Amino acid sequence: MRAVLVVNPKATTTSERSRDVLVRALRSEVDLSVRYTRRRGHATDLAREAAEEGVDLVVTLGGDGTVNEVVNGLMTAEPPTFRTGETPAERLPALATVPGGSTNVFARALGLPREWPDGTSMILEGLRLGRSRTVGLGRADDRYFTFCAGFGIDAAVIHRVEQARRRGRVSTPALYLRSTVSQYFLASDRRHPSIRLERPGESPEAELATVIIQNTAPWTYLGEREINPNPEASFDLGLDVLAMRQLRVGSTARTVTQFFSNRPDPHGRQVLRLHDVPEFTLLSARPLAFQLDGDYLGEREKVRFTSVPAALRVIC
């Protein structure tokens, strides 16, 4: 089996020594080449090149941003062969992701341990046993995502966190909580919801303040604790949506508290939830922050979302 390991050398929870250990472990199972990212977006190019070379497996070592880039490279590649009867997922290399970031939502949603040594052991076992599954993806305009997207306040919080990290701050749950509080009270136009959600054949939903989209559950983690706005979201179904109509202090606090429940079921007059949605479009009267898989992508006034079923094979 030919494999390529795409390494983000800035991954927060690994060192050069641990990367060497990982490479030796993988080479005990596969014919491995190692490629390092040098800039944002480089992992997309490396994954696309690997798929077009006809490799069987692409392994990532990095966080959710690295995984997202690799998935986009795989999904936009043109593999050298396409045998009759193959599904789109079967013609692409399989994906294995070694947790190397601070949160690793995608890997943990697949059932992998949080720490990279344990995750590596499980991946090696999966390779030996031929254990894989096919997962669906989401797509926002022309870019794929694996677990979540956001339009509004959660994307603005991610932007704040990224700015803090560029100033040398470490990504911690406390940093996210402080950024959320600051964004909510100091920088959000909570009185004038501007988002409109449109679905084919359905009446539009207007005057929404912020929207969370999930391709699986959980949405994210706060340390070890799952945060679940859409607990029924699944890699095997369409997209799930939670939108808040208003961002009043009382109703927002109640809804966020429900996210953290052991049996989350966010509800209320200010909450809109949609389950297993194949496609929809979000439009805003003003530019709003936009994120995919925890990466801030700037501000948008319109984004079209679609579910892409059975898109990719993953080692789990």
DOVEXVEX-61817 format. One line per 5 residues: number of its first residue (from 1); for each residue x, y, z of C-alpha. Coordinates in Angstrom, 2 decimals, m for minus. Layout:
<dopas>
NUM = X:Y:Z ~ ...
</dopas>
This chain:
<dopas>
1 = 0.00:0.00:0.00 ~ 1.39:3.39:m1.04 ~ 0.76:6.22:1.39 ~ 1.59:9.89:1.82 ~ 1.87:11.54:5.24
6 = 1.01:15.24:5.12 ~ 2.60:16.95:8.14 ~ 1.86:20.39:9.50 ~ 5.19:21.13:11.26 ~ 3.41:23.72:13.42
11 = 0.95:21.16:14.85 ~ 0.48:22.16:18.46 ~ 0.76:18.79:20.23 ~ 3.65:17.11:18.40 ~ 7.41:17.53:18.22
16 = 10.08:16.52:15.71 ~ 10.86:13.47:17.81 ~ 7.21:12.38:17.97 ~ 6.92:12.84:14.20 ~ 9.88:10.51:13.72
21 = 8.18:7.90:15.90 ~ 5.00:8.23:13.84 ~ 6.86:7.87:10.55 ~ 8.63:4.70:11.71 ~ 5.33:3.23:12.92
26 = 3.55:3.93:9.64 ~ 6.44:2.57:7.59 ~ 6.01:m0.74:9.35 ~ 2.63:m1.05:7.58 ~ 2.82:0.98:4.35
31 = 5.20:2.30:1.68 ~ 5.32:5.86:3.02 ~ 6.51:9.22:1.74 ~ 6.41:12.31:3.96 ~ 5.50:15.81:2.79
36 = 5.55:18.96:4.93 ~ 3.27:21.96:4.57 ~ 4.95:25.34:4.16 ~ 2.02:27.75:4.07 ~ m1.73:27.97:4.53
41 = m3.44:26.00:1.75 ~ m0.35:23.93:0.94 ~ m1.88:20.72:2.34 ~ m4.60:20.99:m0.31 ~ m1.99:20.95:m3.07
46 = m0.07:18.07:m1.47 ~ m3.19:15.92:m1.08 ~ m4.35:16.61:m4.64 ~ m0.91:15.65:m5.98 ~ m0.91:12.44:m3.94
51 = m4.34:11.43:m5.25 ~ m3.32:12.13:m8.82 ~ m0.21:9.98:m8.32 ~ m2.52:7.09:m7.46 ~ m1.57:6.53:m3.82
56 = m3.85:4.36:m1.69 ~ m3.83:6.35:1.54 ~ m3.27:9.93:2.70 ~ m2.47:10.42:6.40 ~ m2.62:13.81:8.10
61 = m0.65:14.96:11.12 ~ m2.07:18.26:12.26 ~ m5.25:19.83:13.49 ~ m8.68:20.21:11.95 ~ m7.43:22.91:9.59
66 = m4.90:20.51:8.07 ~ m7.59:17.83:7.72 ~ m9.89:20.31:5.97 ~ m7.21:21.29:3.48 ~ m6.34:17.67:2.73
71 = m10.00:16.74:2.23 ~ m10.40:19.61:m0.22 ~ m7.32:18.41:m2.11 ~ m8.68:14.87:m2.32 ~ m12.17:15.93:m3.38
76 = m10.87:18.13:m6.20 ~ m8.28:15.66:m7.51 ~ m8.46:13.71:m10.75 ~ m7.08:10.23:m9.94 ~ m5.25:8.46:m12.78
81 = m7.71:5.56:m13.00 ~ m11.45:5.09:m12.46 ~ m12.53:1.47:m12.73 ~ m16.05:0.57:m13.83 ~ m18.43:0.26:m10.89
86 = m16.30:2.29:m8.47 ~ m18.08:4.85:m6.33 ~ m16.57:8.34:m6.06 ~ m15.24:7.47:m2.60 ~ m13.59:4.27:m3.87
91 = m11.65:6.05:m6.60 ~ m9.95:8.37:m4.10 ~ m7.25:7.48:m1.56 ~ m8.53:6.66:1.89 ~ m7.90:9.22:4.63
96 = m6.38:8.62:8.05 ~ m6.00:11.49:10.50 ~ m3.53:11.49:13.39 ~ m4.61:14.02:16.05 ~ m2.01:16.79:16.20
101 = m3.99:19.95:16.92 ~ m5.48:21.47:20.03 ~ m9.04:20.13:19.61 ~ m9.10:17.49:16.81 ~ m12.88:17.45:16.41
106 = m12.93:15.39:13.19 ~ m10.65:12.65:14.55 ~ m12.55:12.43:17.83 ~ m15.91:12.35:16.01 ~ m14.59:9.26:14.21
111 = m13.91:7.63:17.57 ~ m10.15:8.18:17.65 ~ m8.45:9.03:20.95 ~ m7.47:12.64:21.60 ~ m3.72:11.98:21.92
116 = m1.65:11.24:18.83 ~ 0.15:8.07:20.14 ~ m3.17:6.37:20.91 ~ m4.65:7.63:17.67 ~ m1.70:6.25:15.73
121 = m2.10:2.84:17.35 ~ m5.77:2.73:16.40 ~ m5.01:3.75:12.79 ~ m2.32:1.05:12.50 ~ m4.80:m1.49:13.79
126 = m7.37:m0.25:11.29 ~ m4.88:m0.67:8.45 ~ m3.98:m4.21:9.52 ~ m7.64:m5.20:9.79 ~ m8.82:m3.29:6.74
131 = m11.18:m1.28:8.93 ~ m12.68:1.81:7.31 ~ m15.95:3.66:6.87 ~ m17.40:6.02:4.30 ~ m18.45:9.47:5.50
136 = m20.44:12.27:3.99 ~ m19.11:15.81:3.79 ~ m20.59:19.27:3.66 ~ m19.84:21.82:0.98 ~ m20.08:25.59:1.30
141 = m20.06:27.10:m2.19 ~ m17.00:25.36:m3.68 ~ m15.22:24.33:m0.46 ~ m15.76:21.11:1.49 ~ m15.95:20.76:5.27
146 = m15.86:17.73:7.52 ~ m17.72:18.60:10.74 ~ m18.98:22.16:11.02 ~ m19.53:25.60:9.54 ~ m20.68:28.86:11.06
151 = m22.17:32.13:9.85 ~ m22.27:34.86:12.44 ~ m21.08:35.01:16.02 ~ m19.25:31.65:16.26 ~ m17.16:32.55:13.19
156 = m16.43:35.97:14.65 ~ m15.21:34.29:17.86 ~ m12.88:32.06:15.84 ~ m11.52:35.19:14.13 ~ m10.79:36.71:17.56
161 = m9.02:33.54:18.68 ~ m6.91:33.41:15.51 ~ m5.88:37.03:16.04 ~ m4.89:36.25:19.63 ~ m2.85:33.24:18.52
166 = m0.96:35.40:16.01 ~ m0.03:37.60:18.98 ~ 1.44:34.57:20.72 ~ m1.49:33.39:22.82 ~ m2.03:29.65:23.30
171 = m5.32:28.14:22.16 ~ m7.12:27.10:25.37 ~ m10.76:26.73:26.46 ~ m10.30:29.89:28.53 ~ m9.22:31.87:25.47
176 = m12.33:30.73:23.58 ~ m14.61:31.63:26.50 ~ m13.10:35.11:26.88 ~ m13.32:35.67:23.13 ~ m16.96:34.57:23.11
181 = m17.92:36.93:25.92 ~ m16.08:39.84:24.30 ~ m17.63:39.20:20.90 ~ m21.14:38.83:22.29 ~ m21.19:41.94:24.49
186 = m18.84:44.30:22.66 ~ m18.88:43.51:18.94 ~ m22.21:41.92:17.94 ~ m25.20:43.77:16.51 ~ m27.64:41.77:18.61
191 = m30.65:43.97:17.91 ~ m30.79:43.62:14.13 ~ m30.73:39.97:12.94 ~ m29.85:39.97:9.25 ~ m29.73:36.34:8.05
196 = m32.27:34.67:5.77 ~ m32.29:30.89:5.23 ~ m33.74:29.56:1.98 ~ m34.48:25.92:1.06 ~ m35.88:24.55:m2.21
201 = m39.63:24.05:m1.91 ~ m39.84:25.54:1.61 ~ m40.82:28.91:3.01 ~ m37.76:31.00:3.90 ~ m36.72:31.65:7.48
206 = m35.87:35.32:7.98 ~ m34.42:37.54:10.73 ~ m31.91:35.01:12.03 ~ m29.01:36.32:14.11 ~ m26.46:33.51:13.82
211 = m26.33:30.03:12.27 ~ m24.40:26.85:13.17 ~ m24.17:24.04:10.60 ~ m23.04:20.51:11.49 ~ m22.06:17.51:9.38
216 = m21.59:15.36:12.49 ~ m21.84:15.60:16.27 ~ m20.37:17.05:18.35 ~ m19.95:20.59:17.05 ~ m16.76:21.02:19.06
221 = m15.20:20.22:22.44 ~ m14.40:22.35:25.45 ~ m11.57:20.32:26.89 ~ m13.05:16.84:27.26 ~ m16.65:18.02:27.17
226 = m18.72:17.74:23.99 ~ m20.70:20.77:22.83 ~ m23.78:19.70:20.88 ~ m26.10:22.29:19.30 ~ m27.28:19.60:16.84
231 = m26.88:16.26:18.66 ~ m28.55:14.22:15.87 ~ m26.06:15.33:13.19 ~ m24.30:12.40:11.52 ~ m21.70:11.67:8.83
236 = m24.34:9.34:7.35 ~ m27.05:12.01:6.91 ~ m27.48:15.48:5.47 ~ m26.60:18.70:7.26 ~ m28.09:19.85:10.57
241 = m28.74:23.51:11.34 ~ m29.24:25.48:14.52 ~ m30.08:29.17:14.16 ~ m30.90:31.74:16.80 ~ m33.51:34.34:15.94
246 = m32.37:36.78:18.62 ~ m29.27:37.13:20.78 ~ m30.95:38.44:23.92 ~ m28.98:37.71:27.06 ~ m31.58:35.47:28.73
251 = m32.54:33.31:25.75 ~ m28.94:33.05:24.54 ~ m27.75:31.90:27.97 ~ m30.50:29.25:28.12 ~ m29.67:27.93:24.66
256 = m25.92:27.78:25.28 ~ m26.55:25.96:28.57 ~ m28.56:23.38:26.62 ~ m25.53:22.81:24.33 ~ m23.60:21.54:27.36
261 = m26.29:19.20:28.67 ~ m25.60:15.48:28.95 ~ m28.72:15.05:26.79 ~ m28.68:18.19:24.69 ~ m31.95:19.26:23.08
266 = m31.71:22.98:22.31 ~ m35.18:24.49:21.93 ~ m37.19:27.61:22.54 ~ m38.96:30.40:20.69 ~ m35.67:31.93:19.61
271 = m34.23:28.64:18.26 ~ m34.63:27.17:14.78 ~ m33.39:23.61:14.22 ~ m33.35:21.65:10.96 ~ m32.25:18.02:10.64
276 = m30.84:16.07:7.67 ~ m31.03:18.93:5.16 ~ m29.65:18.25:1.64 ~ m29.17:21.90:0.63 ~ m29.92:25.47:1.66
281 = m28.63:29.01:1.20 ~ m27.83:31.66:3.80 ~ m28.11:35.32:2.82 ~ m27.33:38.35:4.97 ~ m28.21:42.01:4.60
286 = m24.66:42.83:5.72 ~ m21.33:40.97:5.60 ~ m20.98:38.43:8.43 ~ m18.10:36.30:9.67 ~ m17.88:32.84:8.10
291 = m15.94:29.73:9.20 ~ m15.45:26.12:8.09 ~ m14.04:23.40:10.38 ~ m12.79:26.05:12.80 ~ m10.96:28.21:10.22
296 = m12.08:31.80:9.73 ~ m12.61:32.53:6.03 ~ m13.59:36.19:6.07 ~ m16.98:37.84:5.74 ~ m19.75:36.82:3.35
301 = m23.22:37.98:2.41 ~ m24.27:34.70:0.77 ~ m23.23:31.04:1.16 ~ m24.84:27.99:m0.45 ~ m24.56:24.77:1.54
306 = m24.98:21.24:0.19 ~ m24.59:17.77:1.67 ~ m22.25:15.39:m0.18 ~ m23.18:11.83:0.89 ~ m20.71:8.91:0.98
311 = m17.90:11.19:m0.18 ~ m14.74:9.78:1.39 ~ m13.30:6.62:2.95 ~ m11.60:7.04:6.31 ~ m9.54:4.66:8.43
316 = m11.10:4.45:11.88
</dopas>
